[in-house]
């Protein structure tokens, strides 16, 4: 680190849990963020401000005026731009040293299999079940830790699915692919603006802990937030030995 970086990251370096070595790891790490909306905005901004050296942001959608109520990385003058490119601009205004790759394609299987192997951690900030399953499959296949989050109405959830741990469940262990839920979208059901910030911040924290070598303690746990009461429920999860996704890979 040069003198400018030592000053910028001084509050991290002062932390016993992170320190100089942890910050050096962040500077040399690569995070893949799937989705640049309500969850992806705080995730990307915190990763960028913390000095994660390379951040790849995937989102095929464009900024809309209705997004600005909660998607804090975007601004009114960037309505109509691709969200991934808008996030790149936002991070550059905070920390121009970070390399941000904006991918304006849908996160399909082919794209994920190309991008996931390059990342040190994957943060799932998408808003649909099919993409979550595709992200999970790619992370299991390539043995990459996955930080997963979701938020709708006044409820949110976050977890870490770490395929590098043989006894840890994957996303499909808990949410089987064949049990497709009824999709609920913000456009029709609404979402409380600060809720995505809370969940996204937890996702960013877990990703930074993984990247810095501090380690996450959330594998095998599902944190559920009731935004009405501002109460958390911590659920312990078990790996499914018959999981259609991770059982064969870990056999």
WOSUL-V632812 format. One record per residue. N is the residue number from 0. RES is the residue in three letters. SS is DSSP state (helix for helix, strand for strand, loop for the rest). Layout:
n->N res->RES ss->SS
n->N res->RES ss->SS
//
This chain:
n->0 res->UNK ss->loop
n->1 res->UNK ss->loop
n->2 res->UNK ss->helix
n->3 res->UNK ss->helix
n->4 res->UNK ss->helix
n->5 res->UNK ss->helix
n->6 res->UNK ss->helix
n->7 res->UNK ss->helix
n->8 res->UNK ss->loop
n->9 res->UNK ss->helix
n->10 res->UNK ss->helix
n->11 res->UNK ss->helix
n->12 res->UNK ss->helix
n->13 res->UNK ss->loop
n->14 res->UNK ss->loop
n->15 res->UNK ss->loop
n->16 res->UNK ss->loop
n->17 res->UNK ss->loop
n->18 res->UNK ss->helix
n->19 res->UNK ss->helix
n->20 res->UNK ss->helix
n->21 res->UNK ss->helix
n->22 res->UNK ss->helix
n->23 res->UNK ss->helix
n->24 res->UNK ss->helix
n->25 res->UNK ss->helix
n->26 res->UNK ss->helix
n->27 res->UNK ss->loop
n->28 res->UNK ss->loop
n->29 res->UNK ss->strand
n->30 res->UNK ss->strand
n->31 res->UNK ss->strand
n->32 res->UNK ss->strand
n->33 res->UNK ss->strand
n->34 res->UNK ss->loop
n->35 res->UNK ss->loop
n->36 res->UNK ss->loop
n->37 res->UNK ss->helix
n->38 res->UNK ss->helix
n->39 res->UNK ss->helix
n->40 res->UNK ss->helix
n->41 res->UNK ss->helix
n->42 res->UNK ss->helix
n->43 res->UNK ss->helix
n->44 res->UNK ss->helix
n->45 res->UNK ss->helix
n->46 res->UNK ss->helix
n->47 res->UNK ss->helix
n->48 res->UNK ss->helix
n->49 res->UNK ss->helix
n->50 res->UNK ss->loop
n->51 res->UNK ss->loop
n->52 res->UNK ss->loop
n->53 res->UNK ss->strand
n->54 res->UNK ss->strand
n->55 res->UNK ss->strand
n->56 res->UNK ss->strand
n->57 res->UNK ss->strand
n->58 res->UNK ss->loop
n->59 res->UNK ss->loop
n->60 res->UNK ss->loop
n->61 res->UNK ss->strand
n->62 res->UNK ss->loop
n->63 res->UNK ss->loop
n->64 res->UNK ss->helix
n->65 res->UNK ss->helix
n->66 res->UNK ss->helix
n->67 res->UNK ss->helix
n->68 res->UNK ss->helix
n->69 res->UNK ss->loop
n->70 res->UNK ss->loop
n->71 res->UNK ss->loop
n->72 res->UNK ss->loop
n->73 res->UNK ss->loop
n->74 res->UNK ss->loop
n->75 res->UNK ss->helix
n->76 res->UNK ss->helix
n->77 res->UNK ss->helix
n->78 res->UNK ss->loop
n->79 res->UNK ss->loop
n->80 res->UNK ss->loop
n->81 res->UNK ss->strand
n->82 res->UNK ss->helix
n->83 res->UNK ss->helix
n->84 res->UNK ss->helix
n->85 res->UNK ss->helix
n->86 res->UNK ss->helix
n->87 res->UNK ss->helix
n->88 res->UNK ss->helix
n->89 res->UNK ss->helix
n->90 res->UNK ss->helix
n->91 res->UNK ss->helix
n->92 res->UNK ss->helix
n->93 res->UNK ss->helix
n->94 res->UNK ss->loop
n->95 res->UNK ss->loop
n->96 res->UNK ss->loop
n->97 res->UNK ss->loop
n->98 res->UNK ss->strand
n->99 res->UNK ss->strand
n->100 res->UNK ss->strand
n->101 res->UNK ss->strand
n->102 res->UNK ss->strand
n->103 res->UNK ss->loop
n->104 res->UNK ss->loop
n->105 res->UNK ss->loop
n->106 res->UNK ss->loop
n->107 res->UNK ss->loop
n->108 res->UNK ss->helix
n->109 res->UNK ss->helix
n->110 res->UNK ss->helix
n->111 res->UNK ss->helix
n->112 res->UNK ss->helix
n->113 res->UNK ss->helix
n->114 res->UNK ss->helix
n->115 res->UNK ss->helix
n->116 res->UNK ss->helix
n->117 res->UNK ss->helix
n->118 res->UNK ss->loop
n->119 res->UNK ss->loop
n->120 res->UNK ss->strand
n->121 res->UNK ss->strand
n->122 res->UNK ss->strand
n->123 res->UNK ss->strand
n->124 res->UNK ss->loop
n->125 res->UNK ss->loop
n->126 res->UNK ss->loop
n->127 res->UNK ss->loop
n->128 res->UNK ss->helix
n->129 res->UNK ss->helix
n->130 res->UNK ss->helix
n->131 res->UNK ss->helix
n->132 res->UNK ss->helix
n->133 res->UNK ss->helix
n->134 res->UNK ss->helix
n->135 res->UNK ss->helix
n->136 res->UNK ss->helix
n->137 res->UNK ss->helix
n->138 res->UNK ss->helix
n->139 res->UNK ss->helix
n->140 res->UNK ss->helix
n->141 res->UNK ss->loop
n->142 res->UNK ss->loop
n->143 res->UNK ss->loop
n->144 res->UNK ss->strand
n->145 res->UNK ss->strand
n->146 res->UNK ss->strand
n->147 res->UNK ss->strand
n->148 res->UNK ss->strand
n->149 res->UNK ss->strand
n->150 res->UNK ss->strand
n->151 res->UNK ss->strand
n->152 res->UNK ss->strand
n->153 res->UNK ss->loop
n->154 res->UNK ss->strand
n->155 res->UNK ss->strand
n->156 res->UNK ss->strand
n->157 res->UNK ss->strand
n->158 res->UNK ss->strand
n->159 res->UNK ss->strand
n->160 res->UNK ss->strand
n->161 res->UNK ss->strand
n->162 res->UNK ss->loop
n->163 res->UNK ss->loop
n->164 res->UNK ss->loop
n->165 res->UNK ss->loop
n->166 res->UNK ss->loop
n->167 res->UNK ss->loop
n->168 res->UNK ss->loop
n->169 res->UNK ss->loop
n->170 res->UNK ss->helix
n->171 res->UNK ss->helix
n->172 res->UNK ss->helix
n->173 res->UNK ss->helix
n->174 res->UNK ss->loop
n->175 res->UNK ss->loop
n->176 res->UNK ss->loop
n->177 res->UNK ss->loop
n->178 res->UNK ss->loop
n->179 res->UNK ss->loop
n->180 res->UNK ss->loop
n->181 res->UNK ss->loop
n->182 res->UNK ss->loop
n->183 res->UNK ss->loop
n->184 res->UNK ss->loop
n->185 res->UNK ss->helix
n->186 res->UNK ss->helix
n->187 res->UNK ss->helix
n->188 res->UNK ss->helix
n->189 res->UNK ss->loop
n->190 res->UNK ss->strand
n->191 res->UNK ss->loop
n->192 res->UNK ss->helix
n->193 res->UNK ss->helix
n->194 res->UNK ss->helix
n->195 res->UNK ss->helix
n->196 res->UNK ss->helix
n->197 res->UNK ss->helix
n->198 res->UNK ss->helix
n->199 res->UNK ss->helix
n->200 res->UNK ss->helix
n->201 res->UNK ss->helix
n->202 res->UNK ss->helix
n->203 res->UNK ss->helix
n->204 res->UNK ss->helix
n->205 res->UNK ss->helix
n->206 res->UNK ss->helix
n->207 res->UNK ss->helix
n->208 res->UNK ss->helix
n->209 res->UNK ss->helix
n->210 res->UNK ss->helix
n->211 res->UNK ss->helix
n->212 res->UNK ss->loop
n->213 res->UNK ss->loop
n->214 res->UNK ss->loop
n->215 res->UNK ss->loop
n->216 res->UNK ss->loop
n->217 res->UNK ss->loop
n->218 res->UNK ss->strand
n->219 res->UNK ss->loop
n->220 res->UNK ss->strand
n->221 res->UNK ss->strand
n->222 res->UNK ss->strand
n->223 res->UNK ss->strand
n->224 res->UNK ss->strand
n->225 res->UNK ss->strand
n->226 res->UNK ss->loop
n->227 res->UNK ss->loop
n->228 res->UNK ss->loop
n->229 res->UNK ss->loop
n->230 res->UNK ss->strand
n->231 res->UNK ss->strand
n->232 res->UNK ss->strand
n->233 res->UNK ss->strand
n->234 res->UNK ss->strand
n->235 res->UNK ss->strand
n->236 res->UNK ss->loop
n->237 res->UNK ss->loop
n->238 res->UNK ss->loop
n->239 res->UNK ss->loop
n->240 res->UNK ss->loop
n->241 res->UNK ss->loop
n->242 res->UNK ss->loop
n->243 res->UNK ss->loop
n->244 res->UNK ss->loop
n->245 res->UNK ss->helix
n->246 res->UNK ss->helix
n->247 res->UNK ss->helix
n->248 res->UNK ss->helix
n->249 res->UNK ss->helix
n->250 res->UNK ss->loop
//
